[in-house]
């Protein structure tokens, strides 16, 4: 099962196992990761599941859809080239070891 490290804005980290096939957001929510609000439940409609992907992982993720790219303009903390919406990242064994940083706030 892929392991993901979530690092909050204060620098604290948690490592969580997320089943392949779940979204990164679902894994965070099911494990009570603080800092992922996911208000729309994964519908790519709220931008409150924003994460910053560690540089070494950016190119290993599936491409953003146009809808995700548009919604990233609506994040509470401004997007960067590392920004993704975690509900749009399907977990797979290829993402074992993924590292993401959480923004200071989601709303
Ligand atoms: S959970 Fe709403 S956009 Fe990801």
Boltz pocket constraint, residues with backbone or C-beta under 6 A from the ligand:
constraints:
  - pocket:
      binder: B
      contacts: [[A, 25], [A, 37], [A, 38], [A, 39], [A, 40], [A, 41], [A, 42], [A, 43], [A, 44], [A, 45], [A, 46], [A, 47], [A, 48], [A, 49], [A, 85], [A, 86], [A, 87], [A, 88]]
      max_distance: 6.0
